Amino acid sequence: MIISTSEEQVRAKARQEYETGSANFTIDRSKCALIVIDMQESFVTPGRSPYWVPAATGQISTLGKLIERCRRQKVPIIYTAFGHTHHRLDRPHSLSLMPLGKPLEHHPQTTADERDPICDALSPEPEDVVIYKPSYGAFIDTPLETILKNLNKDTVIISGTLTNFCCGATARQAFERGFKVVFGSDVNATDLPEMHENELKVLRRGFAKVLNAQEIIEALENTP
């Protein structure tokens, strides 16, 4: 039997899923890890570098609350930092060809033997894991997947910056590796508000459960 579907029906369905769709899984605190992506001084400190993201500065308080609640609930916290590793030989050559990659090559703050630290307000604790990565997504050429498996975690909560680059790429890579993905709508930030919202829509429809920080905290605390 052929079911006739109009062009407008297709658009209406897509629009609804982009705007209000929700992944069909329950958050189990015992299976979660919080990933804090690239909340480094160069991204969050005003004037520190060409990569400053004002919205990332603005989310520090909310993200700090989420980190504190995760620590209280014994949810492991994994920080990532964009850094120079292996003399840059593990970095995609194509990155330097992109508009986003050009300022970094000439900025004096980023030298081969200097790593840009996580901002003081969100400093890792000794029990936290810190992973240095050479590209956008946190799974490429890093031990993140092995660490999550050793922790027996199947769900990642993603926060940090930039929403539509490192954070979104990590969400997609996690999804493709079979992890459940929770993406924080107000603990991820990027340089243009419309790009943040557009990325949330795509992730909501096809890759992740999109929740705000308070909803994530409530889901963790309500785990039986």
GUTORDO-690689 format. One line per 5 residues: number of its first residue (from 1); their letters; for each residue x, y, z of N, C-alpha, C, O. Coordinates in Angstrom, 1 decimal, always signed. Layout:
NUM) A) X:Y:Z:X:Y:Z:X:Y:Z:X:Y:Z | ...
//
This chain:
1) MIIST) +0.8:-1.2:+0.0:+0.0:+0.0:+0.0:+0.9:+1.2:+0.0:+1.8:+1.3:+0.8 | +0.6:+2.2:-0.9:+1.4:+3.4:-0.9:+0.7:+4.5:-0.1:-0.5:+4.8:-0.3 | +1.4:+5.1:+0.8:+0.9:+6.2:+1.6:+1.3:+7.5:+1.0:+2.5:+7.7:+0.9 | +0.4:+8.3:+0.6:+0.7:+9.6:+0.1:+1.1:+10.6:+1.1:+0.4:+10.9:+2.1 | +2.3:+11.2:+1.0:+2.8:+12.2:+2.0:+3.1:+13.5:+1.2:+3.9:+13.5:+0.2
6) SEEQV) +2.5:+14.6:+1.6:+2.8:+15.8:+0.9:+4.1:+16.4:+1.4:+4.6:+16.1:+2.4 | +4.6:+17.4:+0.6:+5.8:+18.0:+0.9:+5.7:+18.8:+2.2:+6.6:+18.8:+3.0 | +4.5:+19.4:+2.5:+4.3:+20.1:+3.7:+4.3:+19.2:+4.9:+4.7:+19.6:+6.0 | +3.7:+18.0:+4.8:+3.7:+17.0:+5.9:+5.2:+16.6:+6.3:+5.5:+16.5:+7.4 | +6.0:+16.4:+5.2:+7.4:+16.1:+5.5:+8.1:+17.2:+6.3:+8.8:+17.0:+7.2
11) RAKAR) +7.8:+18.5:+5.8:+8.4:+19.6:+6.5:+7.9:+19.8:+7.9:+8.7:+20.1:+8.8 | +6.6:+19.5:+8.1:+6.0:+19.7:+9.4:+6.6:+18.6:+10.4:+6.9:+19.0:+11.6 | +6.8:+17.4:+9.9:+7.4:+16.4:+10.8:+8.8:+16.7:+11.1:+9.2:+16.6:+12.3 | +9.6:+17.2:+10.1:+11.0:+17.5:+10.4:+11.0:+18.7:+11.4:+11.9:+18.7:+12.3 | +10.2:+19.7:+11.2:+10.2:+20.9:+12.0:+9.9:+20.5:+13.5:+10.6:+21.0:+14.4
16) QEYET) +8.9:+19.6:+13.7:+8.6:+19.2:+15.0:+9.7:+18.5:+15.7:+10.0:+18.7:+16.9 | +10.4:+17.6:+14.9:+11.5:+16.8:+15.5:+12.7:+17.7:+15.8:+13.4:+17.5:+16.8 | +13.0:+18.7:+15.0:+14.1:+19.6:+15.3:+13.8:+20.5:+16.5:+14.7:+20.7:+17.3 | +12.5:+20.9:+16.7:+12.2:+21.8:+17.7:+11.9:+21.1:+19.1:+12.3:+21.6:+20.1 | +11.2:+19.9:+19.0:+10.7:+19.3:+20.3:+11.0:+17.8:+20.4:+10.6:+17.2:+21.4
21) GSANF) +11.7:+17.3:+19.5:+12.0:+15.8:+19.5:+12.8:+15.5:+20.8:+13.6:+16.3:+21.3 | +12.7:+14.2:+21.2:+13.4:+13.8:+22.4:+13.8:+12.4:+22.3:+13.1:+11.5:+21.9 | +15.1:+12.1:+22.5:+15.6:+10.7:+22.5:+14.9:+9.8:+23.5:+14.6:+10.3:+24.6 | +14.7:+8.6:+23.1:+13.9:+7.7:+23.9:+14.8:+6.8:+24.8:+14.9:+5.6:+24.6 | +15.5:+7.5:+25.8:+16.2:+6.7:+26.8:+16.2:+7.4:+28.1:+16.0:+8.7:+28.2
26) TIDRS) +16.3:+6.7:+29.2:+16.3:+7.2:+30.5:+17.7:+7.4:+31.0:+18.6:+6.6:+30.8 | +18.0:+8.5:+31.7:+19.3:+8.8:+32.2:+19.5:+8.0:+33.5:+18.8:+8.1:+34.5 | +20.5:+7.1:+33.5:+20.9:+6.3:+34.7:+22.2:+6.9:+35.2:+23.3:+6.8:+34.5 | +22.2:+7.5:+36.4:+23.3:+8.2:+36.9:+24.6:+7.2:+37.0:+25.7:+7.7:+36.8 | +24.4:+6.0:+37.3:+25.5:+5.1:+37.5:+26.2:+4.8:+36.2:+27.3:+4.2:+36.2
31) KCALI) +25.6:+5.1:+35.0:+26.2:+4.9:+33.7:+26.7:+6.2:+33.0:+27.1:+6.1:+31.9 | +26.6:+7.3:+33.8:+27.0:+8.6:+33.1:+28.4:+9.0:+33.5:+28.9:+8.7:+34.5 | +28.9:+9.8:+32.5:+30.2:+10.6:+32.8:+29.9:+12.0:+32.2:+29.3:+12.1:+31.1 | +30.4:+13.0:+32.9:+30.3:+14.4:+32.4:+31.6:+14.7:+31.6:+32.7:+14.6:+32.2 | +31.4:+15.2:+30.4:+32.6:+15.6:+29.6:+32.6:+17.1:+29.5:+31.6:+17.7:+29.0
36) VIDMQ) +33.6:+17.8:+30.0:+33.7:+19.2:+29.9:+34.8:+19.6:+28.8:+36.0:+19.3:+29.0 | +34.3:+20.1:+27.7:+35.1:+20.3:+26.6:+35.7:+21.7:+26.4:+35.0:+22.7:+26.3 | +37.0:+21.7:+26.5:+37.8:+22.9:+26.1:+37.5:+24.2:+26.8:+37.5:+25.3:+26.2 | +37.1:+24.1:+28.1:+36.8:+25.4:+28.8:+38.2:+25.9:+29.3:+38.5:+26.0:+30.5 | +39.0:+26.3:+28.3:+40.3:+26.8:+28.6:+40.4:+28.3:+28.6:+39.5:+29.0:+28.2
41) ESFVT) +41.5:+28.8:+29.2:+41.7:+30.2:+29.4:+41.5:+31.0:+28.0:+40.9:+32.0:+28.0 | +42.1:+30.4:+27.0:+42.0:+31.1:+25.7:+40.6:+31.3:+25.1:+40.3:+32.2:+24.4 | +39.7:+30.4:+25.6:+38.3:+30.4:+25.1:+37.4:+31.2:+26.0:+36.4:+31.8:+25.6 | +37.7:+31.3:+27.3:+36.8:+31.9:+28.3:+37.3:+33.2:+28.9:+36.5:+33.9:+29.5 | +38.5:+33.5:+28.8:+39.0:+34.8:+29.4:+39.0:+35.9:+28.4:+39.7:+35.8:+27.3
46) PGRSP) +38.3:+37.0:+28.6:+38.2:+38.1:+27.7:+39.5:+38.6:+27.3:+40.4:+38.9:+28.1 | +39.7:+38.7:+25.9:+40.9:+39.3:+25.4:+42.1:+38.4:+25.4:+43.2:+38.7:+25.0 | +42.0:+37.1:+25.9:+43.2:+36.2:+26.1:+43.7:+35.8:+24.7:+44.9:+35.7:+24.5 | +42.8:+35.6:+23.8:+43.2:+35.1:+22.4:+42.1:+35.4:+21.4:+41.1:+35.9:+21.7 | +42.5:+35.2:+20.1:+41.4:+35.4:+19.1:+40.3:+34.5:+19.2:+39.2:+34.6:+18.5
51) YWVPA) +40.4:+33.4:+20.0:+39.4:+32.4:+20.2:+38.4:+32.7:+21.3:+37.6:+31.8:+21.6 | +38.5:+33.8:+22.0:+37.6:+34.1:+23.1:+36.1:+33.9:+22.6:+35.7:+34.4:+21.6 | +35.4:+33.2:+23.4:+33.9:+33.0:+23.2:+33.2:+33.6:+24.3:+33.1:+33.0:+25.4 | +32.6:+34.8:+24.2:+31.9:+35.5:+25.3:+30.8:+34.6:+25.9:+30.6:+34.6:+27.1 | +30.1:+33.8:+25.1:+29.0:+33.0:+25.7:+29.6:+31.9:+26.6:+28.9:+31.5:+27.5
56) ATGQI) +30.8:+31.5:+26.3:+31.5:+30.5:+27.2:+31.8:+31.1:+28.5:+31.6:+30.4:+29.5 | +32.2:+32.3:+28.5:+32.5:+33.0:+29.8:+31.2:+33.1:+30.6:+31.2:+32.9:+31.8 | +30.1:+33.4:+29.9:+28.8:+33.5:+30.5:+28.2:+32.3:+31.1:+27.3:+32.3:+32.0 | +28.7:+31.1:+30.7:+28.1:+29.9:+31.1:+28.9:+29.2:+32.3:+28.5:+28.2:+32.8 | +30.0:+29.9:+32.7:+30.9:+29.3:+33.7:+30.1:+28.9:+35.0:+30.3:+27.9:+35.6
61) STLGK) +29.2:+29.9:+35.5:+28.5:+29.6:+36.7:+27.6:+28.4:+36.6:+27.6:+27.6:+37.5 | +26.8:+28.3:+35.5:+25.9:+27.2:+35.3:+26.6:+25.9:+35.2:+26.2:+24.9:+35.8 | +27.7:+25.9:+34.4:+28.5:+24.7:+34.3:+29.2:+24.3:+35.6:+29.3:+23.1:+35.9 | +29.6:+25.3:+36.3:+30.2:+25.0:+37.6:+29.3:+24.3:+38.5:+29.6:+23.4:+39.3 | +28.0:+24.7:+38.5:+27.0:+24.1:+39.3:+26.8:+22.6:+38.9:+26.6:+21.7:+39.7
66) LIERC) +26.7:+22.4:+37.6:+26.6:+21.0:+37.1:+27.7:+20.2:+37.5:+27.6:+19.0:+37.9 | +29.0:+20.7:+37.4:+30.1:+19.9:+37.8:+30.1:+19.6:+39.3:+30.4:+18.4:+39.6 | +29.7:+20.5:+40.1:+29.6:+20.3:+41.5:+28.6:+19.2:+41.9:+28.8:+18.3:+42.7 | +27.4:+19.3:+41.2:+26.4:+18.2:+41.4:+26.9:+16.9:+40.9:+26.6:+15.9:+41.6 | +27.6:+16.8:+39.8:+28.1:+15.5:+39.4:+29.1:+15.0:+40.3:+29.1:+13.8:+40.6
71) RRQKV) +29.9:+15.8:+40.9:+30.9:+15.3:+41.9:+30.1:+14.8:+43.1:+30.5:+13.7:+43.6 | +29.1:+15.5:+43.5:+28.3:+15.0:+44.7:+27.6:+13.7:+44.4:+27.5:+12.9:+45.3 | +27.2:+13.5:+43.1:+26.6:+12.2:+42.8:+27.5:+11.1:+42.3:+27.1:+10.1:+41.8 | +28.8:+11.4:+42.4:+29.9:+10.4:+42.0:+29.9:+10.1:+40.5:+30.2:+9.0:+40.1 | +29.5:+11.1:+39.7:+29.5:+11.0:+38.3:+30.9:+11.4:+37.9:+31.3:+12.5:+38.1
76) PIIYT) +31.7:+10.6:+37.2:+33.1:+10.9:+36.8:+33.1:+12.2:+35.9:+32.1:+12.3:+35.1 | +34.1:+13.0:+36.0:+34.2:+14.2:+35.2:+35.5:+14.1:+34.4:+36.6:+13.8:+34.9 | +35.3:+14.2:+33.1:+36.4:+14.1:+32.1:+36.5:+15.5:+31.4:+35.6:+15.9:+30.7 | +37.7:+16.1:+31.6:+37.9:+17.4:+30.9:+38.7:+17.1:+29.6:+39.5:+16.2:+29.6 | +38.4:+17.8:+28.6:+39.3:+17.8:+27.4:+39.8:+19.2:+27.2:+39.3:+20.2:+27.6
81) AFGHT) +41.0:+19.2:+26.6:+41.6:+20.5:+26.2:+42.2:+20.4:+24.9:+42.9:+19.4:+24.5 | +42.0:+21.4:+24.1:+42.6:+21.5:+22.7:+44.1:+21.9:+22.9:+44.3:+23.1:+23.4 | +45.0:+21.1:+22.6:+46.4:+21.4:+22.9:+47.3:+20.8:+21.8:+46.9:+20.0:+21.0 | +48.6:+21.3:+21.9:+49.6:+20.8:+20.9:+50.2:+19.5:+21.5:+50.8:+19.5:+22.5 | +50.0:+18.5:+20.8:+50.5:+17.1:+21.2:+51.3:+16.5:+20.1:+51.0:+16.8:+18.9
86) HHRLD) +52.3:+15.7:+20.5:+53.1:+15.0:+19.5:+53.7:+15.9:+18.4:+53.7:+15.5:+17.2 | +54.1:+17.1:+18.8:+54.7:+18.0:+17.8:+53.8:+18.3:+16.7:+54.2:+18.6:+15.6 | +52.5:+18.3:+17.0:+51.4:+18.6:+16.0:+51.3:+17.5:+14.9:+50.6:+17.7:+13.9 | +52.0:+16.5:+15.0:+51.9:+15.4:+14.0:+50.6:+14.6:+14.0:+50.3:+13.9:+13.0 | +49.9:+14.7:+15.1:+48.6:+14.1:+15.2:+47.4:+15.0:+14.8:+46.3:+14.6:+14.9
91) RPHSL) +47.8:+16.2:+14.4:+46.7:+17.2:+14.1:+46.4:+17.1:+12.6:+47.3:+17.0:+11.8 | +45.1:+17.1:+12.2:+44.7:+17.1:+10.8:+45.4:+18.3:+10.1:+45.2:+19.4:+10.5 | +46.1:+18.0:+9.0:+46.7:+19.1:+8.2:+45.6:+20.1:+7.7:+45.9:+21.3:+7.6 | +44.4:+19.6:+7.4:+43.4:+20.4:+6.9:+42.9:+21.5:+7.8:+42.3:+22.4:+7.4 | +43.2:+21.3:+9.2:+42.7:+22.2:+10.1:+43.3:+23.6:+9.9:+42.6:+24.6:+10.0
96) SLMPL) +44.6:+23.7:+9.5:+45.2:+25.0:+9.3:+44.7:+25.7:+8.0:+44.9:+26.8:+7.8 | +43.9:+24.9:+7.2:+43.4:+25.5:+5.9:+42.0:+26.1:+6.2:+41.5:+26.9:+5.3 | +41.4:+25.9:+7.3:+40.1:+26.4:+7.6:+40.2:+27.8:+8.2:+41.2:+28.1:+8.9 | +39.2:+28.6:+8.0:+39.2:+30.0:+8.6:+39.3:+29.9:+10.1:+40.0:+30.8:+10.7 | +38.7:+29.0:+10.8:+38.8:+28.9:+12.2:+40.2:+28.5:+12.7:+40.6:+28.9:+13.8
101) GKPLE) +41.0:+27.8:+11.9:+42.3:+27.4:+12.3:+43.4:+28.4:+12.1:+44.5:+28.2:+12.6 | +43.2:+29.4:+11.3:+44.3:+30.3:+11.0:+44.8:+31.2:+12.1:+46.1:+31.3:+12.2 | +44.0:+31.8:+13.0:+44.6:+32.6:+14.0:+45.5:+31.8:+15.0:+46.5:+32.4:+15.5 | +45.1:+30.6:+15.2:+45.9:+29.8:+16.2:+47.4:+29.6:+15.8:+48.3:+29.6:+16.6 | +47.6:+29.5:+14.5:+48.9:+29.3:+14.0:+49.9:+30.4:+14.3:+51.1:+30.3:+14.3
106) HHPQT) +49.3:+31.6:+14.5:+50.2:+32.8:+14.6:+50.0:+33.5:+16.0:+50.6:+34.5:+16.2 | +49.2:+32.9:+16.8:+49.0:+33.5:+18.2:+50.1:+33.1:+19.1:+50.3:+31.9:+19.3 | +50.8:+34.0:+19.7:+51.9:+33.7:+20.6:+51.6:+32.9:+21.8:+52.5:+32.3:+22.4 | +50.3:+32.9:+22.2:+49.9:+32.1:+23.4:+50.0:+30.6:+23.2:+50.1:+29.9:+24.2 | +50.0:+30.2:+21.9:+49.9:+28.7:+21.7:+51.2:+28.3:+21.0:+51.4:+28.4:+19.8
111) TADER) +52.1:+27.8:+21.8:+53.4:+27.3:+21.4:+53.4:+25.8:+21.5:+52.6:+25.2:+22.3 | +54.3:+25.1:+20.9:+54.3:+23.7:+20.8:+54.6:+23.1:+22.2:+54.1:+21.9:+22.5 | +55.2:+23.8:+23.1:+55.5:+23.2:+24.4:+54.7:+23.9:+25.5:+55.0:+23.8:+26.7 | +53.6:+24.5:+25.1:+52.8:+25.2:+26.1:+51.3:+24.8:+25.9:+50.8:+24.9:+24.8 | +50.7:+24.3:+27.0:+49.3:+23.9:+26.9:+48.4:+24.9:+27.6:+48.8:+25.4:+28.7
116) DPICD) +47.3:+25.3:+27.0:+46.4:+26.3:+27.5:+45.6:+25.7:+28.6:+44.9:+24.7:+28.3 | +45.7:+26.2:+29.8:+45.0:+25.5:+30.9:+43.5:+25.7:+31.0:+43.0:+26.6:+30.4 | +42.9:+24.7:+31.7:+41.4:+24.9:+32.0:+41.3:+26.1:+32.9:+42.1:+26.4:+33.7 | +40.2:+26.9:+32.6:+40.0:+28.1:+33.4:+40.0:+27.8:+34.9:+39.5:+26.8:+35.3 | +40.5:+28.8:+35.7:+40.6:+28.6:+37.1:+39.2:+28.3:+37.8:+39.1:+27.5:+38.7
121) ALSPE) +38.2:+28.9:+37.3:+36.8:+28.7:+37.9:+36.3:+27.3:+37.8:+35.5:+26.9:+38.6 | +36.9:+26.5:+36.8:+36.4:+25.2:+36.6:+37.6:+24.2:+36.7:+37.5:+23.1:+36.1 | +38.6:+24.5:+37.5:+39.8:+23.7:+37.5:+39.5:+22.2:+37.9:+38.7:+22.0:+38.8 | +40.1:+21.3:+37.2:+39.9:+19.9:+37.6:+40.4:+19.6:+39.0:+41.3:+20.2:+39.4 | +39.7:+18.6:+39.6:+40.2:+18.0:+40.9:+41.1:+16.9:+40.6:+41.1:+16.3:+39.5
126) PEDVV) +41.9:+16.4:+41.6:+42.9:+15.3:+41.3:+42.2:+14.1:+40.8:+42.8:+13.3:+40.0 | +41.0:+13.8:+41.2:+40.3:+12.6:+40.7:+39.7:+12.7:+39.3:+39.3:+11.7:+38.7 | +39.7:+13.9:+38.8:+39.2:+14.1:+37.4:+40.2:+13.6:+36.4:+41.4:+13.6:+36.6 | +39.7:+13.3:+35.2:+40.5:+13.0:+34.0:+40.7:+14.2:+33.1:+39.7:+14.9:+32.9 | +41.9:+14.4:+32.6:+42.1:+15.5:+31.6:+42.7:+14.9:+30.4:+43.8:+14.2:+30.5
131) IYKPS) +42.1:+15.1:+29.3:+42.5:+14.5:+28.0:+42.9:+15.7:+27.1:+42.1:+16.6:+26.9 | +44.1:+15.7:+26.5:+44.5:+16.6:+25.5:+44.2:+16.0:+24.1:+44.6:+14.9:+23.8 | +43.5:+16.8:+23.3:+43.1:+16.3:+22.0:+43.6:+17.2:+20.9:+43.8:+18.4:+21.1 | +43.9:+16.6:+19.7:+44.5:+17.4:+18.6:+43.5:+18.0:+17.6:+43.8:+18.8:+16.7 | +42.2:+17.6:+17.7:+41.2:+18.1:+16.8:+39.9:+18.4:+17.5:+39.8:+18.5:+18.7
136) YGAFI) +38.8:+18.6:+16.7:+37.5:+19.0:+17.3:+37.0:+17.9:+18.2:+36.8:+18.1:+19.4 | +36.7:+16.7:+17.7:+36.0:+15.7:+18.4:+37.0:+15.1:+19.5:+38.1:+14.9:+19.2 | +36.4:+14.7:+20.6:+37.2:+14.3:+21.7:+37.6:+12.8:+21.6:+38.4:+12.3:+22.4 | +37.0:+12.1:+20.7:+37.3:+10.6:+20.5:+38.4:+10.3:+19.6:+39.0:+9.3:+19.6 | +38.7:+11.3:+18.7:+39.7:+11.0:+17.7:+41.1:+11.1:+18.2:+41.5:+12.2:+18.8
141) DTPLE) +41.9:+10.0:+18.1:+43.3:+10.0:+18.6:+43.5:+10.4:+20.1:+44.4:+11.0:+20.5 | +42.5:+9.9:+20.9:+42.6:+10.1:+22.3:+42.1:+8.8:+23.0:+41.5:+7.9:+22.3 | +42.3:+8.6:+24.3:+41.9:+7.4:+25.0:+40.5:+7.5:+25.6:+40.1:+6.7:+26.4 | +39.7:+8.5:+25.1:+38.4:+8.7:+25.7:+37.5:+7.5:+25.7:+36.9:+7.1:+26.7 | +37.4:+6.8:+24.6:+36.5:+5.7:+24.5:+36.9:+4.6:+25.5:+36.1:+4.0:+26.2
146) TILKN) +38.2:+4.3:+25.5:+38.8:+3.3:+26.4:+38.5:+3.7:+27.9:+38.1:+2.8:+28.7 | +38.7:+4.9:+28.2:+38.4:+5.4:+29.6:+36.9:+5.2:+30.0:+36.7:+4.7:+31.1 | +36.0:+5.5:+29.1:+34.6:+5.4:+29.4:+34.3:+3.9:+29.6:+33.5:+3.6:+30.4 | +34.8:+3.0:+28.7:+34.6:+1.6:+28.9:+35.1:+1.1:+30.2:+34.5:+0.2:+30.8 | +36.3:+1.5:+30.5:+36.9:+1.1:+31.8:+36.1:+1.5:+33.0:+36.1:+0.9:+34.0
151) LNKDT) +35.4:+2.7:+32.9:+34.6:+3.2:+33.9:+33.2:+2.6:+33.9:+32.4:+2.8:+34.7 | +32.9:+1.7:+32.9:+31.6:+1.1:+32.7:+30.5:+2.1:+32.5:+29.4:+2.0:+33.1 | +30.8:+3.1:+31.7:+29.8:+4.2:+31.4:+29.3:+4.0:+29.9:+30.1:+3.8:+29.0 | +28.0:+4.2:+29.7:+27.5:+4.1:+28.4:+26.7:+5.4:+28.0:+26.1:+5.5:+26.9 | +26.8:+6.4:+28.9:+26.1:+7.7:+28.6:+27.1:+8.8:+28.9:+27.7:+8.9:+29.9
156) VIISG) +27.2:+9.7:+27.9:+28.0:+10.9:+28.1:+27.2:+12.2:+28.2:+26.2:+12.4:+27.4 | +27.5:+13.0:+29.1:+26.8:+14.3:+29.2:+27.8:+15.3:+28.7:+28.9:+15.5:+29.3 | +27.5:+16.1:+27.7:+28.4:+16.9:+27.0:+28.2:+18.4:+27.3:+27.1:+18.9:+27.3 | +29.3:+19.1:+27.7:+29.3:+20.5:+28.0:+30.5:+21.1:+27.5:+31.5:+20.4:+27.1 | +30.6:+22.5:+27.4:+31.8:+23.1:+27.0:+31.6:+24.1:+25.8:+30.6:+24.7:+25.7
161) TLTNF) +32.6:+24.2:+25.0:+32.7:+25.1:+23.9:+33.6:+24.5:+22.8:+34.6:+23.9:+23.1 | +33.3:+24.7:+21.6:+32.2:+25.4:+20.9:+31.1:+24.4:+20.6:+31.3:+23.3:+20.2 | +29.8:+24.9:+20.8:+28.7:+24.0:+20.6:+28.7:+23.3:+19.3:+28.5:+22.1:+19.2 | +29.0:+24.1:+18.2:+28.8:+23.5:+16.8:+30.2:+23.0:+16.3:+30.3:+22.7:+15.1 | +31.2:+23.0:+17.1:+32.5:+22.4:+16.6:+32.9:+21.3:+17.5:+32.5:+20.1:+17.3
166) CCGAT) +33.7:+21.6:+18.6:+34.2:+20.5:+19.4:+33.1:+19.7:+20.1:+33.2:+18.5:+20.3 | +32.1:+20.4:+20.7:+31.1:+19.8:+21.4:+30.2:+19.0:+20.5:+29.8:+17.8:+20.8 | +29.7:+19.6:+19.4:+28.9:+18.8:+18.5:+29.6:+17.7:+17.9:+29.0:+16.6:+17.7 | +30.9:+17.8:+17.5:+31.6:+16.7:+16.9:+31.8:+15.6:+17.9:+31.7:+14.4:+17.5 | +32.0:+15.9:+19.2:+32.1:+14.9:+20.2:+30.8:+14.1:+20.4:+30.8:+12.9:+20.6
171) ARQAF) +29.7:+14.9:+20.4:+28.4:+14.2:+20.5:+28.1:+13.3:+19.3:+27.7:+12.2:+19.6 | +28.5:+13.6:+18.1:+28.3:+12.7:+17.0:+29.2:+11.5:+17.1:+28.8:+10.4:+16.8 | +30.5:+11.7:+17.5:+31.4:+10.6:+17.6:+30.9:+9.7:+18.7:+31.1:+8.4:+18.6 | +30.4:+10.2:+19.8:+29.9:+9.3:+20.9:+28.7:+8.5:+20.4:+28.6:+7.3:+20.6 | +27.8:+9.2:+19.7:+26.6:+8.5:+19.1:+27.0:+7.4:+18.2:+26.5:+6.3:+18.3
176) ERGFK) +28.0:+7.6:+17.3:+28.4:+6.6:+16.3:+29.2:+5.5:+17.0:+29.3:+4.4:+16.4 | +29.6:+5.6:+18.2:+30.3:+4.6:+19.0:+29.3:+3.8:+19.9:+29.7:+3.0:+20.7 | +28.0:+4.2:+19.8:+27.0:+3.5:+20.6:+26.7:+4.0:+22.0:+26.0:+3.4:+22.7 | +27.3:+5.2:+22.3:+27.0:+5.8:+23.6:+25.7:+6.6:+23.5:+25.3:+7.2:+22.5 | +25.0:+6.7:+24.6:+23.8:+7.6:+24.8:+24.4:+8.9:+25.0:+25.4:+9.1:+25.8
181) VVFGS) +23.8:+10.0:+24.4:+24.4:+11.3:+24.5:+23.4:+12.3:+25.1:+22.2:+12.3:+24.6 | +23.8:+13.0:+26.1:+23.0:+14.0:+26.7:+23.7:+15.3:+26.5:+24.9:+15.4:+26.8 | +23.1:+16.3:+25.9:+23.8:+17.5:+25.5:+23.1:+18.7:+26.2:+21.9:+18.9:+26.1 | +23.9:+19.5:+26.9:+23.4:+20.6:+27.7:+23.1:+21.8:+26.9:+24.1:+22.4:+26.3 | +21.9:+22.2:+26.9:+21.5:+23.4:+26.1:+22.1:+24.7:+26.6:+22.4:+25.6:+25.9
186) DVNAT) +22.3:+24.8:+27.9:+22.8:+26.0:+28.5:+24.2:+25.9:+29.2:+24.7:+26.8:+29.9 | +24.9:+24.7:+28.9:+26.2:+24.5:+29.3:+27.1:+24.2:+28.2:+28.2:+23.7:+28.3 | +26.7:+24.5:+27.0:+27.5:+24.5:+25.8:+27.3:+25.9:+25.2:+26.3:+26.5:+25.2 | +28.4:+26.4:+24.6:+28.4:+27.8:+24.0:+29.2:+27.9:+22.8:+30.1:+27.1:+22.5 | +28.7:+28.8:+21.9:+29.5:+29.1:+20.7:+29.5:+30.6:+20.4:+29.0:+31.4:+21.2
191) DLPEM) +30.1:+31.0:+19.3:+30.3:+32.4:+19.1:+29.2:+33.2:+18.4:+29.2:+34.4:+18.4 | +28.2:+32.5:+17.9:+27.0:+33.1:+17.3:+25.8:+32.4:+17.9:+25.6:+31.2:+17.7 | +24.8:+33.1:+18.5:+23.6:+32.5:+19.1:+22.9:+31.6:+18.1:+22.4:+30.6:+18.5 | +22.7:+32.1:+16.9:+21.9:+31.3:+15.9:+22.6:+30.0:+15.6:+21.9:+29.0:+15.3 | +23.9:+29.9:+15.6:+24.6:+28.7:+15.3:+24.4:+27.7:+16.5:+24.4:+26.5:+16.3
196) HENEL) +24.4:+28.2:+17.7:+24.1:+27.4:+18.9:+22.7:+26.8:+18.8:+22.6:+25.5:+18.9 | +21.7:+27.6:+18.4:+20.4:+27.0:+18.3:+20.3:+26.0:+17.2:+19.6:+25.0:+17.3 | +20.9:+26.3:+16.1:+20.8:+25.4:+14.9:+21.5:+24.0:+15.3:+20.9:+23.0:+14.9 | +22.6:+24.1:+16.0:+23.2:+22.8:+16.4:+22.4:+22.0:+17.3:+22.3:+20.8:+17.2 | +21.8:+22.7:+18.3:+20.9:+22.0:+19.2:+19.7:+21.3:+18.4:+19.4:+20.2:+18.8
201) KVLRR) +19.2:+21.9:+17.4:+18.1:+21.3:+16.7:+18.6:+20.1:+16.0:+17.9:+19.0:+16.0 | +19.8:+20.1:+15.3:+20.3:+18.9:+14.6:+20.5:+17.8:+15.6:+20.2:+16.6:+15.4 | +21.2:+18.1:+16.7:+21.5:+17.1:+17.7:+20.2:+16.5:+18.3:+20.1:+15.3:+18.5 | +19.3:+17.4:+18.6:+18.0:+16.9:+19.2:+17.3:+15.9:+18.3:+16.7:+14.9:+18.7 | +17.4:+16.1:+17.0:+16.6:+15.3:+16.1:+17.4:+13.9:+15.8:+16.7:+12.9:+15.6
206) GFAKV) +18.7:+13.9:+15.8:+19.4:+12.7:+15.4:+20.5:+12.2:+16.2:+20.9:+11.1:+15.9 | +20.9:+12.9:+17.3:+22.1:+12.4:+18.0:+22.0:+12.4:+19.5:+22.7:+11.6:+20.2 | +21.2:+13.2:+20.1:+21.3:+13.4:+21.6:+20.0:+13.8:+22.2:+19.0:+14.2:+21.6 | +19.9:+13.6:+23.5:+18.8:+14.1:+24.3:+19.3:+15.5:+24.8:+20.3:+15.6:+25.5 | +18.6:+16.5:+24.4:+19.0:+17.9:+24.7:+18.2:+18.4:+25.9:+17.0:+18.5:+25.9
211) LNAQE) +19.0:+18.7:+27.0:+18.4:+19.2:+28.2:+19.1:+20.4:+28.8:+20.3:+20.5:+28.4 | +18.5:+21.2:+29.6:+19.3:+22.2:+30.3:+19.9:+21.7:+31.5:+19.6:+20.6:+31.9 | +20.8:+22.5:+32.1:+21.6:+22.0:+33.3:+20.7:+21.5:+34.4:+20.9:+20.5:+35.0 | +19.6:+22.3:+34.7:+18.8:+21.9:+35.8:+18.0:+20.6:+35.5:+17.9:+19.7:+36.4 | +17.6:+20.4:+34.3:+17.0:+19.1:+33.9:+18.0:+17.9:+34.0:+17.6:+16.8:+34.5
216) IIEAL) +19.2:+18.2:+33.7:+20.2:+17.1:+33.8:+20.4:+16.8:+35.3:+20.5:+15.6:+35.7 | +20.6:+17.8:+36.1:+20.8:+17.6:+37.5:+19.6:+16.8:+38.1:+19.8:+15.9:+38.9 | +18.4:+17.2:+37.8:+17.2:+16.5:+38.3:+17.2:+15.0:+37.8:+16.8:+14.1:+38.6 | +17.6:+14.8:+36.6:+17.6:+13.4:+36.1:+18.6:+12.6:+36.8:+18.4:+11.4:+37.1 | +19.8:+13.2:+37.1:+20.8:+12.4:+37.9:+20.3:+12.2:+39.3:+20.5:+11.1:+39.8
221) ENTP) +19.7:+13.1:+39.9:+19.3:+13.0:+41.3:+18.1:+12.1:+41.5:+17.9:+11.5:+42.5 | +17.4:+11.9:+40.4:+16.1:+11.1:+40.5:+16.4:+9.6:+40.0:+15.5:+8.8:+40.0 | +17.7:+9.3:+39.7:+18.0:+7.9:+39.4:+17.7:+7.1:+40.6:+18.2:+7.4:+41.7 | +16.9:+6.0:+40.4:+16.6:+5.1:+41.6:+17.9:+4.6:+42.3:+17.8:+3.8:+43.2
//
